[in-house]
Amino acid sequence: MASSPSLPEDDDPPPYIAGNRNDADEILQPTILILAGQFIRAQSADGTPLYELSRDVRASPTSDTLLAQVSLERLIHNVRMNSDGTPRVLHRSKHIFELKHLPSVISTGFPFCLDSKSRNTIGNIALKAASFPRSGCKIVKVRPEKEDGFPKGYNARRESLREEEVVFEVVKKRDHYEWLGPDGNRIAIEDKVEGEHKLIVTTPVRRKTMDAMIGSWCLRIWRDGIKSNRDIWRPFKVEARTSREVLPNWW
């Protein structure tokens, strides 16, 4: 995109949360978020970090990291008052999702998914390719099912995910993505300018919706990086198809 939608200049302190008002249904106002290394930061004067990944999903994947899980934590800034009436900021983190990429040998249907690690999230969600002729993807809520998926003698059971409902639809435009809610209304624009990933949230959303959108955004960037490096992934797929010994190592 030639330019990103702008928000009013904000000279106020970062979006701290007073006391314990950190509930999933809190309404968050429109903002611009930047993926910078392992951090998702607010586009503000001090670039407040709001989320942290266990590693940079933008980095080119290697054979050692293709199947690694990536943790996503929300960074919480609580304001407490000292006895003299001055504010004091307390920092803590909350593990909300695990980003996962599973090969078809141990997964069916949804190789890219988010496992919820908090009861205050939307739940388990997964990335699903959009139906032709649309380009982009859907973020759907899923629930796990167990099914027999291995030759006789294997004690493990293959995990299958059943789709329940659409959480977001991510529509690819000419040079950016638009994020739509279940009602079809736009809630965010995803842009990339000079290698910098931005998520421009254009409407107020609940905190658990924001958490899910941040996790899904990072998951899609991770997926695109893996898809663009198929030469790294191909040797593992060949090995997995030809070696039964690889199966027990996943359980």
C-alpha positions, 0 to 999 in steps of 0.5 A: 500500500502506498500509505497506511490509514493513520490514527490520531497522534497519541501523546498519552502514556502507553495503554496500561490497565489500572488494577486488575481490569484485565478481563477478556471482554474489555473493549480496546480502541482502534490502534496500530500494531507493529511486529518487530522481532519477537515483539508486537508493539503499539505504534506510539512514541515509546513503542510499548511492547504488548505481546511477545513471541518465543521466536521471530516468526518472520525469520526464514525457517530452517529444518530444525525450526519448521516443526517447532511451536511458538509461544505467544504471551500478552504483556500486561502493565498494571498501574497501582498507587503507592501510599504517597499517591504516586502511580507504580507500574507492575509488569507481568506476562500471560501465556495465551496461545501456542502457534503450531505447525504439524505435518500431515503425518500427525495432523488432519485438516489444519496443519497451522493452528493456535492452541489456547493456553488460557480460559479467557481466550476465544479457544482453539483456532486454526487457519483454513485456506479460502475457497476458490476464487478468493485468495486469503484465508479463514480463521476458524474455531476448532475442537479436537477429536481423536481418531484411529490413524495408524497401523495396528500396533501403534498406541498413539491416536491421530488428532483431527480438528473439527471446524465449528465457526468462522472467527475471521476472514482474511481477504487478500487485496491487491497489496494488503489484507483486510480482516473481516469479522463474522458479520463481514464487516472490516475490523483491521487492515494488514499492511507491509511497508519496507519489510515492516508488518503492521496490523491497523485495527480500525474498530473497537474490539474485545480483548479476547478478539484482539488476542485471537487476531494477533495470534492468527496474524503471527500464524499466517506470517509464519505459514507464508514464510514456510510456504516460501521456503519449500526447498527446506521443507521438502526433505523432511516430507520425503523422509516422513513418507519413507520412514515408519520410525519417524511416527513414534517420535511425535508422542 
